[in-house]
């Protein structure tokens, strides 16, 4: 049902020339969010830690069998007076899950105390039936 699509960590670069120390230490860095996935008879439950985000900064969408959870946060940098270093200017978290067998239209989500909880109802399992057809 769930296969996590590989996510490239910001510290994993194709070559040494791809590493940008300015971007690494001062720029926007995309991180992965800790996620737990549970299964019951009727649904899958995904719980993703997104502390420090407002509900309006979180987007969840489903497209072509891939569920994407993305959160983006930007601080107001207009007043940088007195700061020696600012690390909380922008952060992005993104996770993608390949899903099948769920009712995409019935997915529910709630965000409480920094944890996004998504409930994905399972589609009823189709059991092929066999019939004996009488020929006359």
C-alpha positions as CSV (number, residue, x, y, z in Angstrom):
1,X,0.0,0.0,0.0
2,X,2.6,2.6,1.0
3,X,6.0,3.0,-0.6
4,X,8.0,6.0,0.5
5,X,9.4,7.8,-2.5
6,X,13.0,8.4,-1.9
7,X,13.7,11.9,-0.7
8,X,17.1,13.5,-1.2
9,X,18.5,15.0,1.9
10,X,20.1,18.4,1.5
11,X,23.4,16.9,2.6
12,X,23.3,14.4,-0.3
13,X,24.7,16.0,-3.4
14,X,25.5,14.6,-6.8
15,X,29.1,15.9,-6.7
16,X,31.2,18.1,-4.5
17,X,30.6,21.0,-7.0
18,X,26.9,20.9,-6.1
19,X,27.6,21.8,-2.5
20,X,26.9,25.5,-1.7
21,X,28.0,26.4,1.8
22,X,26.0,29.6,1.7
23,X,22.9,27.7,0.8
24,X,23.7,25.1,3.4
25,X,24.2,27.5,6.3
26,X,22.2,30.5,5.5
27,X,19.6,29.6,2.8
28,X,16.4,27.7,2.6
29,X,16.9,24.0,3.3
30,X,14.3,21.3,2.7
31,X,14.0,18.8,5.4
32,X,12.0,15.5,5.8
33,X,9.3,15.2,8.5
34,X,9.1,12.3,10.9
35,X,6.1,10.2,9.9
36,X,4.3,7.3,11.4
37,X,1.9,5.1,9.4
38,X,-0.7,2.8,10.9
39,X,-3.2,0.4,9.3
40,X,-6.5,-0.7,10.6
41,X,-9.2,-2.9,8.9
42,X,-10.9,0.2,7.4
43,X,-8.2,2.8,7.0
44,X,-4.6,4.0,7.0
45,X,-3.5,6.7,9.4
46,X,-0.5,8.9,8.7
47,X,0.8,11.1,11.4
48,X,3.5,13.6,10.4
49,X,5.4,15.9,12.8
50,X,5.2,19.6,11.6
51,X,6.0,21.7,14.7
52,X,6.1,25.4,14.3
53,X,3.9,25.6,11.2
54,X,0.5,27.3,11.0
55,X,-2.3,25.3,9.5
56,X,-2.4,27.7,6.5
57,X,1.3,26.9,5.7
58,X,0.5,23.2,5.2
59,X,-0.7,21.7,1.9
60,X,-1.8,18.1,1.3
61,X,-2.7,16.9,-2.2
62,X,-3.2,13.6,-4.1
63,X,-2.3,13.3,-7.7
64,X,-1.8,10.2,-9.8
65,X,-1.6,7.9,-6.7
66,X,0.9,10.1,-4.9
67,X,0.0,11.8,-1.6
68,X,2.2,14.9,-1.0
69,X,2.5,16.6,2.4
70,X,4.3,20.0,2.1
71,X,4.8,22.7,4.7
72,X,6.5,26.1,4.0
73,X,7.3,28.8,6.5
74,X,8.9,32.2,5.9
75,X,9.8,34.7,8.6
76,X,9.5,38.4,8.0
77,X,13.1,39.6,7.4
78,X,12.3,43.3,7.1
79,X,13.6,43.9,10.6
80,X,16.9,42.2,11.1
81,X,18.1,44.7,13.7
82,X,20.3,43.3,16.4
83,X,20.6,39.8,14.9
84,X,24.0,38.2,14.5
85,X,22.6,35.2,12.7
86,X,19.1,34.3,11.6
87,X,18.3,30.6,11.0
88,X,14.5,30.7,11.2
89,X,14.0,32.7,8.0
90,X,12.6,29.9,5.7
91,X,12.0,26.2,6.0
92,X,10.3,23.7,3.8
93,X,9.2,20.2,4.8
94,X,7.9,17.7,2.2
95,X,7.0,14.0,2.2
96,X,5.5,12.0,-0.6
97,X,3.8,8.6,-0.4
98,X,2.7,6.3,-3.2
99,X,-0.7,5.1,-2.2
100,X,-3.2,2.7,-3.8
101,X,-6.5,1.2,-2.6
102,X,-7.7,4.3,-0.8
103,X,-10.7,6.5,-1.4
104,X,-9.0,9.8,-2.3
105,X,-12.2,11.8,-2.1
106,X,-12.8,10.7,1.6
107,X,-9.3,11.5,3.0
108,X,-9.6,13.6,6.2
109,X,-6.9,15.7,7.9
110,X,-6.5,17.5,11.2
111,X,-3.6,19.5,12.6
112,X,-3.2,19.5,16.4
113,X,-0.2,20.5,18.5
114,X,2.3,20.3,15.6
115,X,1.1,16.9,14.3
116,X,-0.7,16.5,11.0
117,X,-3.0,13.4,11.1
118,X,-4.4,12.1,7.8
119,X,-7.0,9.4,7.7
120,X,-7.2,7.5,4.4
121,X,-10.2,5.2,4.1
122,X,-9.6,2.0,2.3
123,X,-11.6,1.1,-0.8
124,X,-13.7,-2.0,-0.5
125,X,-11.8,-5.0,-1.7
126,X,-13.3,-6.4,-4.9
127,X,-13.5,-10.1,-4.8
128,X,-14.0,-11.7,-8.2
129,X,-17.1,-13.9,-8.2
130,X,-17.4,-17.0,-10.3
131,X,-20.8,-18.0,-11.8
132,X,-21.8,-21.1,-13.5
133,X,-23.8,-20.3,-16.6
134,X,-26.2,-22.9,-17.8
135,X,-26.4,-23.3,-21.5
136,X,-29.8,-24.2,-23.0
